[in-house]
């Protein structure tokens, strides 16, 4: 029987990154002098396949596991739909500086242009500086394609954006087509479709490592933007309940719950035809299953294979519980 799987984080150098990920991620072969903005904690993106870090399957990558264990790992319906492609990408982001303003295409546009899935995502804020903010959508509801293009060409796009002050525990659901940017001093766990297609539309007039402005994707982005999107629909502020899953977001691509454990909690996944991913946002928990036992601490991610039905969580900590319903 399969067991709870840990994977080696893959740290990504970003000009807006910092040093926090070096402290909380057990990554290998890393140049510690560089700024890292993203840790890809579970990835099946081509060229960035996650490798198992624990147990008898240590060293095997995620695609190899799916090839051998198929629906026992991912869930039967998920395997039938996605085959060897794991459908979710789980990241941790350390925003030492503001990110570019960007948008992601939906499934139809991404398939047409890039032979890829689209990118609907969700953020959970694990920590942030006082007064930290993010940007989601537009401040006014009457933004048109023409007004948007005028703002991009005139260099004043930030004036149109809806700026939201955040605190730890806030969550945000970002459907494909939503203009967005994470701000300086924000740390998040990001759950998203397996896609690396991003259209950058504004970059705060900064330059890349080569001293030149980074590429913008204005023409590609304008057809991807949903100008009807209301930013208030993206905001999720829910309190955790002790030893009970609280749903933060649910869509066709993923369901994400907040689960605070104090003492012990029992989870029964017998009716769920899906893997489950635990992202630990605070504390430390022991995860006991019929396949084996693992410990998960703040900043770590654990994949529970679909064939595992019963999980016992003990300790004190908070998890994001992610699966496909």
C-alpha positions as CSV (number, residue, x, y, z in Angstrom):
1,X,0.0,0.0,0.0
2,X,1.1,3.6,-0.7
3,X,2.0,5.9,2.2
4,X,1.9,9.7,2.8
5,X,4.4,11.2,0.4
6,X,6.8,14.1,0.9
7,X,8.5,15.8,-2.1
8,X,11.7,17.8,-2.5
9,X,10.9,21.5,-2.9
10,X,12.1,23.1,-6.1
11,X,13.1,26.7,-5.3
12,X,12.8,29.3,-8.1
13,X,15.0,32.4,-8.3
14,X,12.9,35.5,-8.8
15,X,13.9,39.2,-8.8
16,X,11.1,39.9,-6.3
17,X,12.1,37.0,-4.0
18,X,14.0,37.0,-0.7
19,X,15.7,34.5,1.7
20,X,12.7,33.2,3.7
21,X,12.2,30.1,1.6
22,X,15.8,29.1,2.3
23,X,14.9,29.0,6.0
24,X,11.8,26.9,5.8
25,X,12.4,24.6,2.8
26,X,14.7,21.6,2.7
27,X,15.9,22.1,-0.8
28,X,19.0,20.7,-2.4
29,X,21.7,22.2,-4.7
30,X,20.7,25.8,-4.0
31,X,22.9,28.9,-4.4
32,X,22.1,30.6,-1.1
33,X,23.3,34.0,-2.4
34,X,20.3,34.4,-4.8
35,X,16.8,35.6,-4.1
36,X,14.1,32.9,-4.2
37,X,10.5,33.8,-4.6
38,X,8.8,30.5,-5.2
39,X,9.0,27.0,-3.9
40,X,7.3,24.4,-6.1
41,X,6.3,21.9,-3.5
42,X,4.3,19.5,-5.7
43,X,4.8,19.9,-9.4
44,X,4.3,17.9,-12.6
45,X,5.3,20.7,-14.9
46,X,7.6,19.4,-17.6
47,X,11.2,20.0,-16.6
48,X,10.1,20.5,-13.0
49,X,8.9,17.1,-11.8
50,X,8.8,16.7,-8.0
51,X,10.8,13.8,-6.6
52,X,9.8,11.8,-3.5
53,X,11.8,12.7,-0.4
54,X,10.7,9.9,2.0
55,X,10.2,6.2,2.3
56,X,10.8,3.4,-0.1
57,X,9.8,5.4,-3.2
58,X,12.4,8.1,-2.4
59,X,13.9,9.5,-5.6
60,X,11.0,8.6,-7.9
61,X,9.4,11.5,-9.6
62,X,5.6,12.3,-9.5
63,X,5.0,11.2,-13.1
64,X,6.8,7.9,-12.5
65,X,4.5,7.3,-9.5
66,X,1.4,8.0,-11.6
67,X,2.6,5.6,-14.3
68,X,2.9,2.8,-11.8
69,X,0.1,3.4,-9.4
70,X,-2.4,5.3,-11.6
71,X,-5.8,5.8,-9.9
72,X,-4.5,4.4,-6.6
73,X,-2.4,7.5,-6.4
74,X,-4.5,10.2,-8.0
75,X,-8.1,8.8,-8.0
76,X,-9.7,6.7,-10.8
77,X,-11.6,9.6,-12.4
78,X,-8.7,11.9,-12.2
79,X,-6.4,9.4,-13.8
80,X,-9.0,8.7,-16.6
81,X,-9.1,12.5,-17.3
82,X,-5.4,13.6,-16.8
83,X,-3.4,10.4,-17.3
84,X,0.2,11.0,-16.3
85,X,-0.4,14.7,-15.8
86,X,-0.9,15.6,-12.1
87,X,-3.6,18.3,-12.2
88,X,-2.4,20.6,-9.5
89,X,0.7,22.7,-8.8
90,X,1.3,23.6,-5.2
91,X,3.6,26.5,-4.4
92,X,4.9,28.6,-1.5
93,X,5.7,32.3,-2.3
94,X,7.9,34.8,-0.5
95,X,7.2,38.2,-1.9
96,X,10.1,40.4,-0.8
97,X,9.0,42.9,-3.4
98,X,5.8,43.4,-5.4
99,X,5.2,41.0,-8.2
100,X,4.3,42.0,-11.8
101,X,0.7,42.6,-12.6
102,X,-0.5,39.6,-14.6
103,X,-3.3,37.5,-15.9
104,X,-3.7,33.9,-16.9
105,X,-5.7,32.4,-19.8
106,X,-8.6,30.0,-19.3
107,X,-8.5,26.4,-20.5
108,X,-9.8,27.2,-24.0
109,X,-7.4,30.0,-24.7
110,X,-4.4,28.2,-23.1
111,X,-5.1,25.1,-25.2
112,X,-5.4,27.1,-28.4
113,X,-2.3,29.1,-27.9
114,X,0.0,27.0,-25.7
115,X,-1.3,23.4,-25.8
116,X,-1.7,23.8,-22.0
117,X,-4.3,24.0,-19.3
118,X,-5.4,27.4,-18.1
119,X,-4.6,28.7,-14.7
120,X,-7.2,29.2,-12.0
121,X,-5.5,29.6,-8.6
122,X,-6.0,30.3,-4.9
123,X,-3.8,32.1,-2.4
124,X,-3.7,31.6,1.4
125,X,-1.8,34.3,3.3
126,X,0.5,32.6,5.8
127,X,2.3,35.7,7.0
128,X,2.6,39.4,6.0
129,X,4.1,42.7,7.0
130,X,1.8,45.3,8.6
131,X,0.0,47.2,5.9
132,X,0.9,44.7,3.2
133,X,-1.4,44.7,0.2
134,X,-2.3,42.7,-3.0
135,X,-4.0,43.7,-6.2
136,X,-7.1,41.9,-7.6
137,X,-9.2,43.2,-10.4
138,X,-10.2,46.8,-11.1
139,X,-11.3,49.4,-8.6
140,X,-14.1,50.6,-10.9
141,X,-16.8,48.3,-12.4
142,X,-16.9,50.1,-15.7
143,X,-13.4,49.3,-17.0
144,X,-13.5,48.5,-20.7
145,X,-11.0,47.0,-23.0
146,X,-10.3,50.4,-24.4
147,X,-9.8,52.1,-21.0
148,X,-7.5,49.2,-20.0
149,X,-5.3,49.6,-23.1
150,X,-5.1,53.3,-22.7
151,X,-3.9,52.8,-19.1
152,X,-1.3,50.2,-20.2
153,X,0.1,52.4,-23.0
154,X,0.0,55.4,-20.8
155,X,1.9,53.7,-18.0
156,X,-0.8,54.3,-15.3
157,X,-2.4,50.8,-15.0
158,X,-1.9,50.7,-11.2
159,X,-4.4,53.5,-10.8
160,X,-7.1,51.3,-12.2
161,X,-6.3,48.3,-9.9
162,X,-8.2,47.3,-6.8
163,X,-5.7,47.3,-3.9
164,X,-6.6,45.2,-0.9
165,X,-4.8,45.3,2.5
166,X,-4.2,41.7,3.8
167,X,-3.5,39.9,7.0
168,X,-2.4,36.3,7.8
169,X,-5.3,33.9,7.3
170,X,-6.9,35.7,4.4
171,X,-7.6,33.7,1.3
172,X,-8.3,34.7,-2.3
173,X,-9.8,32.8,-5.2
174,X,-8.3,33.9,-8.5
175,X,-10.2,32.5,-11.6
176,X,-8.4,32.6,-14.9
177,X,-8.9,36.0,-16.5
178,X,-8.5,37.9,-13.3
179,X,-5.9,40.7,-13.3
180,X,-3.8,40.3,-10.1
181,X,-0.5,40.9,-8.3
182,X,0.9,39.9,-4.9
183,X,2.4,42.8,-3.0
184,X,5.6,43.3,-1.0
185,X,5.9,41.6,2.3
186,X,3.3,38.9,1.7
187,X,3.9,35.1,2.1
188,X,1.3,32.7,0.6
189,X,0.6,29.1,-0.2
190,X,-0.7,28.9,-3.8
191,X,-2.9,26.2,-5.2
192,X,-3.3,26.2,-8.9
193,X,-4.0,24.2,-12.1
194,X,-0.9,22.6,-13.5
195,X,0.1,25.4,-15.9
196,X,3.0,27.8,-16.2
197,X,1.4,30.2,-18.6
198,X,1.5,33.8,-17.4
199,X,0.8,37.1,-19.2
200,X,2.7,40.0,-17.6
201,X,1.0,43.3,-18.2
202,X,2.8,45.7,-15.9
203,X,6.1,45.4,-14.0
204,X,6.5,48.7,-12.0
205,X,9.1,50.0,-14.4
206,X,11.8,47.7,-13.1
207,X,14.5,45.8,-14.9
208,X,15.6,42.2,-15.0
209,X,18.9,40.7,-14.1
210,X,20.3,41.8,-17.5
211,X,19.4,45.4,-16.8
212,X,16.6,45.5,-19.4
213,X,12.9,45.8,-18.8
214,X,11.2,42.4,-18.6
215,X,9.0,41.4,-21.4
216,X,5.3,42.4,-21.3
217,X,2.5,40.5,-23.0
218,X,0.0,43.2,-23.7
219,X,-1.5,41.8,-26.9
220,X,-1.8,38.3,-25.5
221,X,-3.2,39.5,-22.2
222,X,-6.1,41.7,-23.4
223,X,-8.0,38.7,-24.9
224,X,-7.5,36.7,-21.6
225,X,-8.9,39.4,-19.3
226,X,-12.4,39.0,-17.9
227,X,-13.4,42.7,-17.5
228,X,-16.6,41.7,-15.7
229,X,-14.8,40.0,-12.8
230,X,-15.7,41.6,-9.5
231,X,-12.8,41.7,-7.1
232,X,-15.0,41.3,-4.0
233,X,-16.0,37.9,-5.2
234,X,-12.4,36.8,-4.9
235,X,-12.0,37.6,-1.2
236,X,-12.3,34.8,1.3
237,X,-12.2,35.5,5.1
238,X,-13.2,32.5,7.2
239,X,-12.2,31.5,10.7
240,X,-10.8,28.0,11.4
241,X,-12.8,25.6,13.5
242,X,-11.1,23.2,15.8
243,X,-10.8,19.7,14.3
244,X,-13.2,20.5,11.5
245,X,-12.7,21.3,7.9
246,X,-13.9,24.7,6.8
247,X,-14.3,25.1,3.1
248,X,-12.4,28.1,1.6
249,X,-12.9,27.5,-2.1
250,X,-14.5,25.0,-4.4
251,X,-14.4,24.8,-8.2
252,X,-14.0,22.2,-10.9
253,X,-10.3,22.3,-10.5
254,X,-9.9,22.0,-6.7
255,X,-11.5,22.2,-3.3
256,X,-9.5,23.8,-0.5
257,X,-10.4,23.5,3.2
258,X,-8.9,25.1,6.3
259,X,-8.3,22.5,9.0
260,X,-7.1,23.4,12.5
261,X,-6.1,20.4,14.6
262,X,-5.8,20.5,18.4
263,X,-5.2,17.1,20.0
264,X,-6.6,14.6,17.5
265,X,-8.8,14.6,14.3
266,X,-10.1,11.7,12.2
267,X,-10.5,12.1,8.5
268,X,-12.5,9.6,6.4
269,X,-11.8,9.9,2.6
270,X,-13.5,6.6,1.6
271,X,-16.1,8.5,-0.6
272,X,-13.5,10.8,-2.1
273,X,-12.1,9.6,-5.4
274,X,-9.0,11.9,-5.2
275,X,-5.6,12.4,-3.6
276,X,-5.5,14.8,-0.7
277,X,-2.7,17.4,-0.2
278,X,-1.9,18.8,3.2
279,X,0.0,22.1,3.3
280,X,1.0,22.9,6.9
281,X,0.7,26.6,7.6
282,X,1.5,26.5,11.3
283,X,2.4,24.0,14.1
284,X,3.4,20.3,13.8
285,X,1.2,17.3,13.2
286,X,1.6,13.5,13.0
287,X,-0.3,12.0,10.1
288,X,-1.1,8.3,10.6
289,X,-2.5,6.1,7.9
290,X,-2.8,2.4,7.1
291,X,0.1,2.9,4.7
292,X,2.5,4.6,7.2
293,X,3.0,7.5,9.5
294,X,4.6,10.9,8.7
295,X,5.2,14.2,10.5
296,X,4.4,17.5,8.9
297,X,5.6,20.8,10.2
298,X,5.1,24.5,9.2
299,X,6.1,25.0,5.5
300,X,5.9,21.3,4.6
301,X,3.5,19.6,2.1
302,X,2.3,16.0,2.2
303,X,0.4,14.1,-0.4
304,X,-2.1,11.4,0.7
305,X,-2.6,8.9,-2.1
306,X,-6.2,8.3,-3.2
307,X,-6.2,4.6,-2.0
308,X,-5.8,5.8,1.6
309,X,-9.2,6.2,3.2
310,X,-8.6,6.8,6.9
311,X,-6.2,9.5,8.3
312,X,-5.6,10.4,11.9
313,X,-4.0,13.7,12.7
314,X,-2.5,14.4,16.1
315,X,-0.7,17.4,17.5
316,X,-1.3,21.1,17.2
317,X,-1.3,22.8,13.8
318,X,-3.2,24.2,10.9
319,X,-3.5,22.7,7.4
320,X,-4.8,23.5,4.0
321,X,-6.6,20.4,2.8
322,X,-6.8,20.2,-1.0
323,X,-8.4,17.7,-3.3
324,X,-10.5,17.4,-6.4
325,X,-14.2,16.8,-5.7
